[in-house]
Amino acid sequence: MSAKHEEDVVSRRDFLFLGAGAWAAVGGAAAIWPFVDQMNPDASTKALASIEVDITPVQVGQAITVLWRGKPVFIRHRTAEEIAAAEKDDETAMPDPQKDGDRVQKKEWLILVGVCTHLGCVPGGQKASDIRGDFGGWFCPCHGSHYDNSGRIRKGPAPLNLAVPSYKFLTDTVVQIG
Amino acid sequence: MAHESVYTPNSGIEKWLDERLPIIRLGVDFMAMPTPRNLNYWWTFGGILFFFLMVQIITGIILAMHYIPHESMAFDSVEHIVRDVNWGDMLQNMHSNGASFFFIAVYIHILRGMYYGSYKAPREMLWILGVIIYVLMMASGFLGYVLPWGQMSLWGATVITNLFSAIPFVGGAITELLWGGYAVGQPTLNRFFSLHYLMPLILFAFVGLHIWALHVVGSNNPDGIEIKLKEDSLPFHSYFSMKDAFAMVLFAMIYVYFVFFMPDYMGHPDNYVRANPMVTPPHIVPEWYFLPFYAILRAIPDKLFGVIFMFAAIAIVAFLPWLDTSRVRSMRYRPTAKLFFWGFVATGLLLGYLGAKPAEGGYVIASRILTAYWFLYFIVALPLLGWTQKTKTLPGSITEAVLGKDAMKNNK
């Protein structure tokens, strides 16, 4: 068979060869998925989705940290001054602008995921002895991110405000997180 | 460097085997590689690295016999190895210090290649394979450091895995995939153990390719000129195998001094505190061998660009063969480039120092200046120096470099 002949004629065999190859590639790609997806959070991890916290003992000005989905959650009972300071800064320029009112359900209870949005450290500021940064909220010691007392990022490498988890007040003293 | 086979089977059984599986021939010819006679002691670190790969594999297999990859048992199981297992303290310290000395040796090996231009044609593939091996070593070192499940293990793992969260759109999904949860936890520890055990298999394969490539192109040498005369080279065995073995013994003496007398010198005390997901230690630092790159990460005030610059600082090394435009390989004959090279070494050391300091004030400013030098060395200094520098005259041959011109004349 001449070379020219081979180039010109698309044979039935060429079609079958290409078709089979393409289908094998699709099948191969589909077969990879279970091997990758097994690494995603499993059913038992997902099942630990919500917790209930009794906030009765947390006095004004105090804060507690609870563990939710393997991460710390900050619950701070804010003072009137802290709320006022957070609201006063609502119009100030910041990396991730948000109003204090949009970050709380009840003004005196600030509930945040205590994980720095930079590289995942736990910022200090829950204990009275902690360094709370330039804006009186939290300070992440790892790479120097400063959060204000609404948990908004004000200075440092973190791109976003501390996340607000989904929560609801079951009663005045019990909050369900998740 | 392809050469004639030097093997002659003598006994009947050797002849029989050689016709069926010429494995002795392969080994003998492999060890007979013509090697430049002027290699100095900086060339012994390849062999030293192979020694440490074997140390890590052997001690690692043993540690895995006693270690438990569970968040509530991992920390205790490492203490159990150190306190209860027969010879466990020695074996665990050999493995943890072995990682550090592996990196000391690889940094010397890389800088030797940079100084003597070992990455230049025709050794580009050899160089790139080396960079891949280095990256695999870093992955292996990071995964292994997580396993004792101390505070630095947990928070180091948190910071490093969070680097991927900087990727736009899919970052969050990727970190959850890596963690197998919503934070570093039990699934993460378990898979890191599995992957840490996988690493040496991959490393070993790449080391094989690296040595194969070496045998195709041959060793570079301190004068950076190719073998031309018969007397320029000597067979690798026994001339250089013995030199390598001698250097290995000296280096191993320093290593075992650390293992026996100061095993925690290069570790961090916080890793003797059990992992606690509620409290981040005030100063998180990675293992010392990551510190220069950690300093670059923190020098950039933006999350995504910090991550990009950190990875780029490593990746750029792979492009050295094309960034360095000089036709003269060795810094011995490049007086100006030599100054910039030592500037680069100083930059690496200072960045390592800064990576261990808190990210504030003057430390950040210094990190930024040095980060700039790191990149400018590769993308400005080396390309321009190749065109503008005045190089010294290269010797006519390796033998001439060793014996001098007069001796060459007398020979003739």
HADDOCK unambig.tbl for C-alpha pairs under 7 A between the chains (distance, minus, plus):
assign (segid A and resid 39 and name CA) (segid B and resid 177 and name CA) 5.52 0.50 0.50
assign (segid A and resid 39 and name CA) (segid B and resid 178 and name CA) 6.79 0.50 0.50
assign (segid A and resid 39 and name CA) (segid B and resid 180 and name CA) 5.36 0.50 0.50
assign (segid A and resid 40 and name CA) (segid B and resid 176 and name CA) 6.37 0.50 0.50
assign (segid A and resid 40 and name CA) (segid B and resid 177 and name CA) 4.45 0.50 0.50
assign (segid A and resid 40 and name CA) (segid B and resid 180 and name CA) 4.61 0.50 0.50
assign (segid A and resid 40 and name CA) (segid B and resid 181 and name CA) 6.89 0.50 0.50
assign (segid A and resid 41 and name CA) (segid B and resid 176 and name CA) 6.94 0.50 0.50
assign (segid A and resid 41 and name CA) (segid B and resid 177 and name CA) 6.99 0.50 0.50
assign (segid A and resid 41 and name CA) (segid B and resid 180 and name CA) 4.18 0.50 0.50
assign (segid A and resid 41 and name CA) (segid B and resid 181 and name CA) 4.47 0.50 0.50
assign (segid A and resid 42 and name CA) (segid B and resid 180 and name CA) 6.95 0.50 0.50
assign (segid A and resid 45 and name CA) (segid B and resid 181 and name CA) 6.30 0.50 0.50
assign (segid A and resid 69 and name CA) (segid B and resid 182 and name CA) 6.06 0.50 0.50
assign (segid A and resid 70 and name CA) (segid B and resid 182 and name CA) 6.59 0.50 0.50
assign (segid A and resid 70 and name CA) (segid B and resid 183 and name CA) 5.67 0.50 0.50
assign (segid A and resid 71 and name CA) (segid B and resid 183 and name CA) 6.26 0.50 0.50
assign (segid A and resid 71 and name CA) (segid B and resid 277 and name CA) 6.76 0.50 0.50
assign (segid A and resid 72 and name CA) (segid B and resid 278 and name CA) 5.61 0.50 0.50
assign (segid A and resid 118 and name CA) (segid B and resid 303 and name CA) 6.43 0.50 0.50
assign (segid A and resid 119 and name CA) (segid B and resid 159 and name CA) 4.84 0.50 0.50
assign (segid A and resid 119 and name CA) (segid B and resid 162 and name CA) 4.90 0.50 0.50
assign (segid A and resid 119 and name CA) (segid B and resid 163 and name CA) 6.37 0.50 0.50
assign (segid A and resid 120 and name CA) (segid B and resid 158 and name CA) 6.02 0.50 0.50
assign (segid A and resid 120 and name CA) (segid B and resid 159 and name CA) 5.89 0.50 0.50
assign (segid A and resid 120 and name CA) (segid B and resid 162 and name CA) 6.20 0.50 0.50
assign (segid A and resid 121 and name CA) (segid B and resid 159 and name CA) 6.96 0.50 0.50
assign (segid A and resid 121 and name CA) (segid B and resid 280 and name CA) 5.99 0.50 0.50
assign (segid A and resid 122 and name CA) (segid B and resid 279 and name CA) 6.31 0.50 0.50
assign (segid A and resid 122 and name CA) (segid B and resid 280 and name CA) 5.42 0.50 0.50
assign (segid A and resid 141 and name CA) (segid B and resid 282 and name CA) 5.49 0.50 0.50
assign (segid A and resid 141 and name CA) (segid B and resid 283 and name CA) 6.50 0.50 0.50
assign (segid A and resid 142 and name CA) (segid B and resid 282 and name CA) 6.92 0.50 0.50
assign (segid A and resid 142 and name CA) (segid B and resid 283 and name CA) 6.08 0.50 0.50
assign (segid A and resid 142 and name CA) (segid B and resid 284 and name CA) 5.88 0.50 0.50
assign (segid A and resid 143 and name CA) (segid B and resid 298 and name CA) 6.72 0.50 0.50
assign (segid A and resid 143 and name CA) (segid B and resid 359 and name CA) 5.78 0.50 0.50
assign (segid A and resid 144 and name CA) (segid B and resid 359 and name CA) 6.49 0.50 0.50
assign (segid A and resid 156 and name CA) (segid B and resid 301 and name CA) 6.91 0.50 0.50
assign (segid A and resid 157 and name CA) (segid B and resid 301 and name CA) 5.12 0.50 0.50
assign (segid A and resid 157 and name CA) (segid B and resid 302 and name CA) 5.28 0.50 0.50
assign (segid A and resid 157 and name CA) (segid B and resid 303 and name CA) 5.80 0.50 0.50
assign (segid A and resid 158 and name CA) (segid B and resid 303 and name CA) 6.49 0.50 0.50
assign (segid A and resid 159 and name CA) (segid B and resid 303 and name CA) 6.74 0.50 0.50
